[in-house]
C-alpha cells in the first residue's frame, strides 16, 4: 500500500478538479511503475493505465522542463493548448511549481508522455499543438512523474476528446 505524503501547501487548488490528479507518495519496492499504479488504482480515468505502456510510453525530461509540464498540467488545456498566461512570468506560480517538482526528492528523474519530450532540451511543452502517448485509455492525457529513491510525484491531466 502506498503511503501518501503531503504536496507543498502552495499546490492546493492547482491540481484539483475532475480533469487532474496529483499525489506525492512514498516509493514502494524497487520498480517505480508499481508505485504509480498503486497510487492511481481506483481512479475512474487512470485505472485503465497499463504497466507496460506506462514504462514504455514515457521519456525523461529535465527538472526545468518538469516545471513547465507542471504548469501545463495545472491549468493548460490539452485540447486547446496552454493559455498565453503560462508563457508570462508569474513569480508566485513559478516558485510553487518549482517547489512541487522538488518534492519528488533528491536525484529525482522526471518522466512524461508528452510527445515533445523526444526533442530533448529543445522541447516546448507549452506549444499550442503537441502529441502524446495516451496512457489513460479513451482520453487525452499528459503526465509528469518524478521518481526518486524515496518518493514518486504523480501529476496527471486528462480530457475527453
Contact map, one row per residue, 1 for C-alpha under 8 A:
11100000000000000000000000010000000001000000000000000000000000000000000000000000000000000000000000000000000000000000000000000000000000000000000000000000000000000
11110000000000000000000011110000001001100000000000000000000000000000000000000000000000000000000000000000000000000000000000000000000000000000000000000000000000000
11111000000000000000000011000000000000000000000000000000000000000000000000000000000000000000000000000000000000000000000000000000000000000000000000000000000000000
01111100000000000000001111000000000000000000000000000000000000000000000000000000000000000000000000000000000000000000000000000000000000000000000000000000000000000
00111110000000000000001111000000000000000000000000000000000000000000000000000000000000000000000000000000000000000000000000000000000000000000000000000000000000000
00011111100000000000001100000000000000000000000000000000000000000000000000000000000000000000000000000000000000000000000000000000000000000000000000000000000000000
00001111101000000000001100000000000000000000000000000000000000000000000000000000000000000000000000010010000000000000000000000000000000000000000000000000000000000
00000111111100000000000000000000000000000000000000000000000000000000000000000000000000000000000100110010000000000000000000000000000000000000000000000000000000000
00000111111100000000000000000000000000000000000000000000000000000000000000000000000000000000000000000000000000000000000000000000000000000000000000000000000000000
00000001111100000000000000000000000000000000000000000000000000000000000000000000000000000000000100000000000000000000000000000000000000000000000000000000000000000
00000011111111100000000000000000000000000000000000000000000000000000000000000000000000000000000110010000000000000000000000000000000000000000000000000000000000000
00000001111111110000000000000000000000000000000000000000000000000000000000000000000000000000000000000000000000000000000000000000000000000000000000000000000000000
00000000001111110000000000000000000000000000000000000000000000000000000000000000000000000000000000000000000000000000000000000000000000000000000000000000000000000
00000000001111110000000000000000000000000000000000000000000000000000000001100000000000000000000000000000000000000000000000000000000000000000000000000000000000000
00000000001111111001110000000000000000000000000000000000000000000000000011100000000000000000000000000000000000000000000000000000000000000000000000000000001000000
00000000000111111111110000000000000000000000000000000000000000000000000000000000000000000000000000000000000000000000000000000000000000000000000000000000000000000
00000000000000111111100000000000000000000000000000000000000000000000000000000000000000000000000000000000000000000000000000000000000000000000000000000000000000000
00000000000000011111000000000000000000000000000000000000000000000000000000000000000000000000000000000000000000000000000000000000000000000000000000000000000000000
00000000000000011111100000000000000000000000000000000000000000000000000000000000000000000000000000000000000000000000000000000000000000000000000000000000000011100
00000000000000111111110000000000000000000000000000000000000000000000000011000000000000000000000000000000000000000000000000000000000000000000000000000000001111000
00000000000000111011111000000000000000000000000000000000000000000000000000000000000000000000000000000000000000000000000000000000000000000000000000000000011110000
00000000000000110001111100000000000000000000000000000000000000000000000000000000000000000000000000000000000000000000000000000000000000000000000000000000111100000
00011110000000000000111110000000000000100000000000000000000000000000000000000000000000000000000000000000000000000000000000000000000000000000000000000000111000000
00011110000000000000011111000000000000000000000000000000000000000000000000000000000000000000000000000011000000000000000000000000000000000000000000000011110000000
01111000000000000000001111100000001000100000000000000000000000000000000000000000000000000000000000000000000000000000000000000000000000000000000000000011100000000
01111000000000000000000111110000000000000000000000000000000000000000000000000000000000000000000000000000000000000000000000000000000000000000000000000111000000000
01000000000000000000000011111101001000000000000000000000000000000000000000000000000000000000000000000000000000000000000000000000000000000000000000011111000000000
11000000000000000000000001111111011000000000000000000000000000000000000000000000000000000000000000000000000000000000000000000000000000000000000000000000000000000
00000000000000000000000000111111011000000000000000000000000000000000000000000000000000000000000000000000000000000000000000000000000000000000000000000000000000000
00000000000000000000000000111111000000000000000000000000000000000000000000000000000000000000000000000000000000000000000000000000000000000000000000000000000000000
00000000000000000000000000011111111000000000000000000000000000000000000000000000000000000000000000000000000000000000000000000000000000000000000000000000000000000
00000000000000000000000000111111111100000000000000000000000000000000000000000000000000000000000000000000000000000000000000000000000000000000000000100001000000000
00000000000000000000000000000011111110000000000000100110000000000000000000000000000000000000000000000000000000000000000000000000000000000000000000000000000000000
00000000000000000000000000011011111111000000000000100000000000000000000000000000000000000000000000000000000000000000000000000000000000000000000000000000000000000
01000000000000000000000010111011111111100000000000000000000000000000000000000000000000000000000000000000000000000000000000000000000000000000000000000001000000000
00000000000000000000000000000001111111110000000000000000000000000000000000000000000000000000000000000000000000000000000000000000000000000000000000000001010000000
00000000000000000000000000000000111111111000001010100000000000000000000000000000000000000000000000000000000000000000000000000000000000000000000000000000000000000
11000000000000000000000000000000011111111000000000000000000000000000000000000000000000000000000000000000000000000000000000000000000000000000000000000000000000000
01000000000000000000001010000000001111111000000000000000000000000000000000000000000000000000000000000000000000000000000000000000000000000000000000000000000000000
00000000000000000000000000000000000111111110011000000000000000000000000000000000000000000000000000000000000000000000000000000000000000000000000000000000000000000
00000000000000000000000000000000000011111110011000000000000000000000000000000000000000000000000000000000000000000000000000000000000000000000000000000000000000000
00000000000000000000000000000000000000011111011000000000000000000000000000000000000000000000000000000000000000000000000000000000000000000000000000000000000000000
00000000000000000000000000000000000000011111111000000000000000000000000000000000000000000000000000000000000000000000000000000000000000000000000000000000000000000
00000000000000000000000000000000000000000111111000000000000000000000000000000000000000000000000000000000000000000000000000000000000000000000000000000000000000000
00000000000000000000000000000000000000000011111100000000000000000000000000000000000000000000000000000000000000000000000000000000000000011000000000000000000000000
00000000000000000000000000000000000000011111111110000000000000000000000000000000000000000000000000000000000000000000000000000000000000011000000000000000000000000
00000000000000000000000000000000000010011111111110000000000000000000000000000000000000000000000000000000000000000000000000000000000000010000000000000000000000000
00000000000000000000000000000000000000000000111111000000000000000000000000000000000000000000000000000000000000000000000000000000000000111000000000000000000000000
00000000000000000000000000000000000010000000011111101100000000000000000000000000000000000000000000000000000000000000000000000000000000111000000000000000000000000
00000000000000000000000000000000000000000000000111111100000000000000000000000000000000000000000000000000000000000000000000000000000000100000000000000000000000000
00000000000000000000000000000000110010000000000011111110000000000000000000000000000000000000000000000000000000000000000000000000000000000000000000000000000000000
00000000000000000000000000000000000000000000000001111111000000000000000000000000000000000000000000000000000000000000000000000000000000000000000000000000000000000
00000000000000000000000000000000000000000000000011111111100000000000000000000000000000000000000000000000000000000000000000000000000000100000000000000000000000000
00000000000000000000000000000000100000000000000011111111110000000000000000000000000000000000000000000000000000000000000000000000000000100000000000000000000000000
00000000000000000000000000000000100000000000000000111111110000000000000000000000000000000000000000000000000000000000000000000000000000000000000000000000000000000
00000000000000000000000000000000000000000000000000011111110000000000000000000000000000000000000000000000000000000000000000000000000000000000000000000000000000000
00000000000000000000000000000000000000000000000000001111111000000000000000000000000000000000000000000000000000001000000000000000000010100000000000000000000000000
00000000000000000000000000000000000000000000000000000111111100000000000000000000000000000000000000000000000000111100000000000000000010000000000000000000000000000
00000000000000000000000000000000000000000000000000000000111110000000000000000000000000000000000000000000000000111000110000000000000000000000000000000000000000000
00000000000000000000000000000000000000000000000000000000011111000000000000000000000000000000000000000000000011110000100000000000000000000000000000000000000000000
00000000000000000000000000000000000000000000000000000000001111101100000000000000000000000000000000000000000011110000100110000000000000000000000000000000000000000
00000000000000000000000000000000000000000000000000000000000111111100000000000000000000000000000000000000000011000000000010000000000000000000000000000000000000000
00000000000000000000000000000000000000000000000000000000000011111110000000000000000000000000000000001000000011000000000000000000000000000000000000000000000000000
00000000000000000000000000000000000000000000000000000000000001111111000000000000000000000000000000000000000000000000000000000000000000000000000000000000000000000
00000000000000000000000000000000000000000000000000000000000011111111100000000000000000000000000000000000000000000000000000001000000000000000000000000000000000000
00000000000000000000000000000000000000000000000000000000000011111111110000000000000000000000000000001000000001000000000000000000000000000000000100000000000000000
00000000000000000000000000000000000000000000000000000000000000111111111000000000000000000000010011001000000000000000000000000000000000000000000000000000000000000
00000000000000000000000000000000000000000000000000000000000000011111111100000000000000000000000000000000000000000000000000001100000000000000000000000000000000000
00000000000000000000000000000000000000000000000000000000000000001111111110000000000000000000000000000000000000000000000000001100000000000000000100000000000000000
00000000000000000000000000000000000000000000000000000000000000000111111111000000000000000000000010001000000000000000000000000000000000000000000100000000001000000
00000000000000000000000000000000000000000000000000000000000000000011111111110000000001000000000010000000000000000000000000000000000000000000000000000000000000000
00000000000000000000000000000000000000000000000000000000000000000001111111111000010001000000000000000000000000000000000000001100000000000000000000000000000000000
00000000000000100001000000000000000000000000000000000000000000000000111111110000000000000000000000000000000000000000000000000000000000000000011000000000001110000
00000000000001100001000000000000000000000000000000000000000000000000011111110000000000000000000000000000000000000000000000000000000000000000000000000000000010000
00000000000001100000000000000000000000000000000000000000000000000000001111111000010000000000000000000000000000000000000000000000000000000000000000000000000000000
00000000000000000000000000000000000000000000000000000000000000000000001111111100111001000000000000000000000000000000000000000000000000000000000000000000000000000
00000000000000000000000000000000000000000000000000000000000000000000000100111111111000000000000000000000000000000000000000000000000000000000000000000000000000000
00000000000000000000000000000000000000000000000000000000000000000000000000011111110000000000000000000000000000000000000000000000000000000001110000000000000011100
00000000000000000000000000000000000000000000000000000000000000000000000000001111100000000000000000000000000000000000000000000000000000000000000000000000000000101
00000000000000000000000000000000000000000000000000000000000000000000000000001111110000000000000000000000000000000000000000000001100000000000000000000000000000000
00000000000000000000000000000000000000000000000000000000000000000000000000011111111000000000000000000000000000000000000000000111100000000000000000000000000000000
00000000000000000000000000000000000000000000000000000000000000000000000100111101111101000000000000000000000000000000000000000111000000000000000000000000000000000
00000000000000000000000000000000000000000000000000000000000000000000000000011000111111100000000000000000000000000000000000000000000000000000000000000000000000000
00000000000000000000000000000000000000000000000000000000000000000000000000000000011111110000000000000000000000000000000000000000000000000000000000000000000000000
00000000000000000000000000000000000000000000000000000000000000000000000000000000001111110000000000000000000000000000000000000000000000000000000000000000000000000
00000000000000000000000000000000000000000000000000000000000000000000001100010000011111111000000000000000000000000000000000000100000000000000000000000000000000000
00000000000000000000000000000000000000000000000000000000000000000000000000000000001111111000000000000000000000000000000000000100000000000000000000000000000000000
00000000000000000000000000000000000000000000000000000000000000000000000000000000000111111100000000000000000000000000000000000000000000000000000000000000000000000
00000000000000000000000000000000000000000000000000000000000000000000000000000000000001111110010000000000000000000000000000000000000000000000000000000000000000000
00000000000000000000000000000000000000000000000000000000000000000000000000000000000000011111110000000000000000000000000000000000000000000000000000000000000000000
00000000000000000000000000000000000000000000000000000000000000000000000000000000000000001111111000000000000000000000000000000000000000000000000000000000000000000
00000000000000000000000000000000000000000000000000000000000000000000000000000000000000000111111100000000000000000000000000000000000000000000000000000000000000000
00000000000000000000000000000000000000000000000000000000000000000000000000000000000000000111111110000000000000000000000000000000000000000000000000000000000000000
00000000000000000000000000000000000000000000000000000000000000000010000000000000000000001111111111000000000000000000000000000000000000000000000000000000000000000
00000000000000000000000000000000000000000000000000000000000000000000000000000000000000000011111111100000000000000000000000000000000000000000000000000000000000000
00000001011000000000000000000000000000000000000000000000000000000000000000000000000000000001111111110000000000000000000000000000000000000000000000000000000000000
00000000001000000000000000000000000000000000000000000000000000000010011000000000000000000000111111111000000000000000000000000000000000000000000000000000000000000
00000000000000000000000000000000000000000000000000000000000000000010000000000000000000000000011111111100000000000000000000000000000000000000000000000000000000000
00000001000000000000000000000000000000000000000000000000000000000000000000000000000000000000001111111110000000000000000000000000000000000000000000000000000000000
00000011001000000000000000000000000000000000000000000000000000000000000000000000000000000000000111111111000000000000000000000000000000000000000000000000000000000
00000000000000000000000000000000000000000000000000000000000000100110010000000000000000000000000011111111000000000000000000000000000000000000000001000000100000000
00000000000000000000000000000000000000000000000000000000000000000000000000000000000000000000000001111111110000000000000000000000000000000000000000000000000000000
00000011000000000000000100000000000000000000000000000000000000000000000000000000000000000000000000111111100000000000000000000000000000000000000000000000100000000
00000000000000000000000100000000000000000000000000000000000000000000000000000000000000000000000000011111110100000000000000000000000000000000000001110011100000000
00000000000000000000000000000000000000000000000000000000000000000000000000000000000000000000000000000111111100000000000000000000000000000000000000111110000000000
00000000000000000000000000000000000000000000000000000000000000000000000000000000000000000000000000000101111100000000000000000000000000000000000000010000000000000
00000000000000000000000000000000000000000000000000000000000000000000000000000000000000000000000000000000111110000000000000000000000000000000000000011000000000000
00000000000000000000000000000000000000000000000000000000000000000000000000000000000000000000000000000001111111000000000000000000000000000000000001111000000000000
00000000000000000000000000000000000000000000000000000000000111100000000000000000000000000000000000000000001111100000000000000000000000000000000001110000000000000
00000000000000000000000000000000000000000000000000000000000111100100000000000000000000000000000000000000000111110000000000000000000000000000000111100000000000000
00000000000000000000000000000000000000000000000000000000011110000000000000000000000000000000000000000000000011111000000000000000000000000000001111000000000000000
00000000000000000000000000000000000000000000000000000000011110000000000000000000000000000000000000000000000001111100100000000000000000000000011110000000000000000
00000000000000000000000000000000000000000000000000000000111000000000000000000000000000000000000000000000000000111110100000000000000111100000011100000000000000000
00000000000000000000000000000000000000000000000000000000010000000000000000000000000000000000000000000000000000011111100000001000011110000000011000000000000000000
00000000000000000000000000000000000000000000000000000000000000000000000000000000000000000000000000000000000000001111110000000000011110000000000000000000000000000
00000000000000000000000000000000000000000000000000000000000000000000000000000000000000000000000000000000000000000111111100111000011100000000000000000000000000000
00000000000000000000000000000000000000000000000000000000001110000000000000000000000000000000000000000000000000011111111100101000000000000000000000000000000000000
00000000000000000000000000000000000000000000000000000000001000000000000000000000000000000000000000000000000000000011111100100000000000000000000000000000000000000
00000000000000000000000000000000000000000000000000000000000000000000000000000000000000000000000000000000000000000001111111100000000000000000000000000000000000000
00000000000000000000000000000000000000000000000000000000000010000000000000000000000000000000000000000000000000000001111111100000000000000000000000000000000000000
00000000000000000000000000000000000000000000000000000000000011000000000000000000000000000000000000000000000000000000001111100000000000000000000000000000000000000
00000000000000000000000000000000000000000000000000000000000000000000000000000000000000000000000000000000000000000000001111110000000000000000000000000000000000000
00000000000000000000000000000000000000000000000000000000000000000000000000000000000000000000000000000000000000000001111111111000000000000000000000000000000000000
00000000000000000000000000000000000000000000000000000000000000000000000000000000000000000000000000000000000000000001000001111110000000000000000000000000000000000
00000000000000000000000000000000000000000000000000000000000000001001100100000000000000000000000000000000000000000101100000111110000000000000000000000000000000000
00000000000000000000000000000000000000000000000000000000000000000001100100000000110001100000000000000000000000000000000000011111000000000000000000000000000000000
00000000000000000000000000000000000000000000000000000000000000000000000000000000110000000000000000000000000000000000000000011111110000000000000000000000000000000
00000000000000000000000000000000000000000000000000000000000000000000000000000001110000000000000000000000000000000000000000000111110000000000000000000000000000000
00000000000000000000000000000000000000000000000000000000000000000000000000000001100000000000000000000000000000000000000000000011111000000000000000000000000000000
00000000000000000000000000000000000000000000000000000000000000000000000000000000000000000000000000000000000000000111000000000011111100000000000000000000000000000
00000000000000000000000000000000000000000000000000000000000000000000000000000000000000000000000000000000000000000111000000000000111110000000000000000000000000000
00000000000000000000000000000000000000000000000000000000000000000000000000000000000000000000000000000000000000001111000000000000011111000001110000000000000000000
00000000000000000000000000000000000000000000000000000000110000000000000000000000000000000000000000000000000000001110000000000000001111100000000000000000000000000
00000000000000000000000000000000000000000000000000000000000000000000000000000000000000000000000000000000000000001000000000000000000111111011110000000000000000000
00000000000000000000000000000000000000000000000111001100100000000000000000000000000000000000000000000000000000001000000000000000000011111000100000000000000000000
00000000000000000000000000000000000000000000111110000000000000000000000000000000000000000000000000000000000000000000000000000000000001111111100000000000000001000
00000000000000000000000000000000000000000000110110000000000000000000000000000000000000000000000000000000000000000000000000000000000001111110000000000000000000000
00000000000000000000000000000000000000000000000000000000000000000000000000000000000000000000000000000000000000000000000000000000000000011111000000000000000000010
00000000000000000000000000000000000000000000000000000000000000000000000000000000000000000000000000000000000000000000000000000000000001011111100000000000000001111
00000000000000000000000000000000000000000000000000000000000000000000000000000100000000000000000000000000000000000000000000000000000101010111110000000000000001111
00000000000000000000000000000000000000000000000000000000000000000000000000000100000000000000000000000000000000000000000000000000000101110011111000000000000111100
00000000000000000000000000000000000000000000000000000000000000000000000010000100000000000000000000000000000000011100000000000000000101000001111100000000000111000
00000000000000000000000000000000000000000000000000000000000000000000000010000000000000000000000000000000000000111100000000000000000000000000111110000000011110000
00000000000000000000000000000000000000000000000000000000000000000100110000000000000000000000000000000000000001111000000000000000000000000000011111000000111100000
00000000000000000000000000000000000000000000000000000000000000000000000000000000000000000000000000000000000001110000000000000000000000000000001111100001111000000
00000000000000000000000000000000000000000000000000000000000000000000000000000000000000000000000000001001000111100000000000000000000000000000000111110011110000000
00000000000000000000000000000001000000000000000000000000000000000000000000000000000000000000000000000001100111000000000000000000000000000000000011111011100000000
00000000000000000000000000100000000000000000000000000000000000000000000000000000000000000000000000000001111110000000000000000000000000000000000001111111000000000
00000000000000000000000000100000000000000000000000000000000000000000000000000000000000000000000000000000101100000000000000000000000000000000000000111110000000000
00000000000000000000000001100000000000000000000000000000000000000000000000000000000000000000000000000000100000000000000000000000000000000000000000011111000000000
00000000000000000000000111100000000000000000000000000000000000000000000000000000000000000000000000000001100000000000000000000000000000000000000001111111100000000
00000000000000000000000111100001001100000000000000000000000000000000000000000000000000000000000000000001000000000000000000000000000000000000000011110111110000000
00000000000000000000011110000000000000000000000000000000000000000000000000000000000000000000000000001011000000000000000000000000000000000000000111100011111000000
00000000000000000000111100000000000100000000000000000000000000000000000000000000000000000000000000000000000000000000000000000000000000000000001111000001111100000
00000000000000100001111000000000000000000000000000000000000000000000010010000000000000000000000000000000000000000000000000000000000000000000001110000000111110000
00000000000000000001110000000000000000000000000000000000000000000000000010000000000000000000000000000000000000000000000000000000000000000000111100000000011111000
00000000000000000011100000000000000000000000000000000000000000000000000011000100000000000000000000000000000000000000000000000000000000000000111000000000001111100
00000000000000000011000000000000000000000000000000000000000000000000000000000100000000000000000000000000000000000000000000000000000000010011110000000000000111110
00000000000000000010000000000000000000000000000000000000000000000000000000000110000000000000000000000000000000000000000000000000000000000011100000000000000011111
00000000000000000000000000000000000000000000000000000000000000000000000000000000000000000000000000000000000000000000000000000000000000000111000000000000000001111
00000000000000000000000000000000000000000000000000000000000000000000000000000010000000000000000000000000000000000000000000000000000000000011000000000000000000111
